[in-house]
Amino acid sequence: MKRLILLAALVAAFSAHATDGVLEINQVKLDAAGGTYVISQPGSYRLTSNLTQHDANTIAIRIAASNVTLDLNGFSIIGPNTCRAGQSVAANCDFVLGAVGIGTVNANGAPYTNYGATTVKNGVISGMGGHCLYLTGKNALVEDVAVDNCGGHGIDAASTALDGVVHRGRATSVYSIGIFGGVITNSVATSLGDFGIWGRMVSNSFVSDSHNGGIAGEVIQGNTVASVNGCALQGLIMGRGLPTANYLEGYDTPMCGQMSSVPPNSNSCNGTAC
């Protein structure tokens, strides 16, 4: 008996440590919430299963609080939308404004700008009618998130201050901009209806197969852009569109916009220093 009591105590202690105050989200909870799970309190949340969103026009997870960390825990949020886009293919997919996969938005999908410090990490968001991931408050952080078949942007962590950070993001088959944020590093965007990546600082990232541009930013360093219509690199602010150590091939124009600070021969354009 004492051993059973001790074992039960150990199991209880382990379970408490495993959850450690992290609230779990799964398919049962999503269905019970009517298809949209609302996070209304600060804290840590974690998926414990894939979530299937049967309606691409319905928000899957809506965040209505500051200081929220959402760990997708290697799972996926899967909607039914499909999207074809690329250098030779104009974007062809359903788009519904506000129909986001995960977002700091109200019930109609309009952005909350007063809820910030949101982190989303480690998982996949697919097949949504609007932006797959839409973090609209300041100081957003996105890590190790992949998105695809998005009717709006892929990953949007720009906020009004253009200060969101995206690290190791991946976007493919996206109607509009693949990845949109402040600081974007080590990320990939392919098969796009608009620019691959748009941010204040973009580094060590890869864009290909875009219908309307490669990378737009103020500081653009160490990236590869291939097979895009329009400009491979576009500067956003005069004197700060500083592209260095970028490799560019297969474009209409290598650089455009407000690029007044291009060090000579600091990039590669179709194999030639430019």
N, C-alpha and C positions, 0 to 999 in steps of 0.2 A: 504493500500500500504506500509506504513512504517513497519507494522508488517511483511509483506512478505519479504521486503528487509532485516529486522533484522533476520528473520528466515533463509533466504538464506545465510546471512553472518555467522550465527552460524553454519549452515551445512558445509559451506566452511571451517570454522575454525576447526571444528571437523575432517573433512576429511584430512586436512593438518596435524593435530596432529596425526591422526591414521596412516598415512603413514610415516610421520616424516623422509622423505628422504630414506625410505626403498624401494628398488625396488622389484616389485612383479613378480613372475614366475608362470605361469599356463600352462595348456595343449595347449591353443591357441598359446602362445608364443613358446612353444617347437615345435609344428608342423610348425609354421611359420619359425623357425630357421632350418628346415630340419631334426629334430629329435635330434639335439645336441644344447643345450643352452650354450653359452659361456659367462662366467663372466670374463671380461677383465679389470675391474676397481676395486680398493679397495672400500669397503663399506659394507652395510648391505643389504641382500637379503632375501626374504621370499616366500615360496610357498603359493599359495592361492587356490590350488586344487591338487588332485592326478595327477600324471603324468604317463601315460601309454607309455612305450617304447616297440613298437611292435617288434623290432629287438634286440635280446639279445646281438648281436655283435656290437651294436652302443652305443657310450658314451651318457649318458643322459645329465649330466651337467659337463662341463669342466671348471675348474678354472685356469685362466692364469693371476693371480695378487696376490700380498701379501695383508695381512690385510683385509681378506674377512670373514664375518660372514654370514653363510647360515642357516636360521631357517626353518626347514621343516614344522614347524607349525602344527604338528600332522598329516600331510599328508604322502602319500606313493609314492615312485617311483617304478613302477611295470613292470618288464620285463617277458618274457615268459619262461626263463630257469627253469628247475627242476633238483634237485640234490639229490641223495640218498647216504648217507654215515653213518658210525657208527662203533662200535666195531666189529661187525660181518659182515659188508658190506664194501668192498672196494669202494672208491668214484666212483660214476657212474653218470657223468653229462658232459655236453658240456663245454669245456674250450677254450676261445679265448683270447690270450694275448692282453691286452690293452682295452678290452671291459668292461670298468668300469661303474658303476652307477654314482658316483660322484668322480671326481679326479682332482688333480693338475697335469695335464698331457697335452701333446701336442695332435694334431689331430690324431696321430697314437697310442695314449695311452702310449707313453713313458713318464717317470716321469720328471717333473720340480722340481729340487732341490733348485732353487733360489727363489721360491715363498713360503713364510712362513707365520706364524701367521694366519692360517686358522682355523675357528671354524665351525663345523657342528653339529646341535643339533635337537632333538625333532621330530623324525619321523622314517619311515621305508623305507628300500631299498631292493628290492626283485627281484629274477629271472634274474640276469645279467650273461653274458657269462664269465666275468673276475672277478676281485675284486669288491665287491659291493661298498665299500668305500675305496678310495686310496688317502691318503694325504701324499705327499712325501717331503714337505718342513719342516723346523724346526718349533718348537713351535706350533704344531697342537693340537687342542682340540676337542674331540668328547664327547658329553653328550646326554644321553637318545636317542640313536639311536639303532634300531634293524634291523638286516639283515637276509635274508634267501635265500636259493637256489642260492648260489653264485658259479660261476665256478672257481674262484680263492680263494683268502682270503676273509674272511667276512668283518672285519674292519681292515684296515692297516693304522696306523698312526705312523709308526715307524720312518720314515725319515732316512737319513744317520747317524744322531746323536743318534738315538734311544731315542728321547726325547718327543715324542708325548704323550698326556694324554688322556686316555679313562675312562670315568666315567659312570657307569650304561649302559654299552654296552651289547648287546645281539646278539649272532650269532647262527644260527641253519641251518642244512642241507647245509654244506659248503665243497667244494672240498678239500681245503687245510687247512691252519691255521684259526681258528675261529676269534681270536682277536690278533693283533700284534701291539705292541706299546712300549712306554717307561715306563710310570706309568699307571697301569691298576687296577681299584678299582671297587668293587661292580658290577661285570660283570658276565655274564653267557654265556657259549659256550657248545652246545650239537649237537650230530649227525655230526661228523667231519671226514674228510679223513686224517687229520694230527693232530698235536698238537692242543689242545683246546685254550690255551693262551700262548703267548710268549712275554715276556717283561723284562725290567730291574728290575722293582719292581711290584709284583703282590700281591694284598691283598683282602681279603673278597670277593672272587669270587668262582664260581662253574663251574666245567667241568664234563661232563659225555658223555658216548657213543662215544668214540674216537677210530679210527682205528690205531692211531700211537702216543700215548703219551698224557699226561695230561697238566701239566704246566711247562714251562721252564722259568727260570729267575735267577737273581742274588740274590734278596731278595724275599722270597716266604712265606707269613705269613697269617694265618687265612683263608685258602681256604679249599674247599671240592672237592675231585676228586674221581669219582666213575665210574667203568665199562669202563676201557681203556686198550688197548693193549700196551705193552712196559712199559716204565717208567711212574709212576704217577707224579713224580717230577724230573726235570732235572736241575742241576746247570750249569751255563754258564761260570763262571769265577772262577778259583781256589781261595779258601778262601772267596768267596763272595756268594756262593750258600747256603744261610742261611735260611733253612726252619724251621719255628716254628709254633706251634698251627694249623697245617693242619690235616684234617681228610681224610684218604685214605682208599678206599676199592675197591676190584675187579680190580686187575692190575696184570701184569707179574712181575714187579720189583718196589718196593716202591720208591726208589731214585737212581739216577745214574748221570753220568756226574761229574762235578767238585764240589763235595759236601764235602769239607774238614772242614766245620764249622757247623756240625750238633750237637746242644746241646743234650745230652742224654735224651731219653724219652720226647722229646719236641713235638712229633707228635703222631697221632693215626693211626696205620696200621691194618686194619681189626679188630678194636676194642682193640688192644693191644698197649701199649705205645712203641714207637720206636724212 
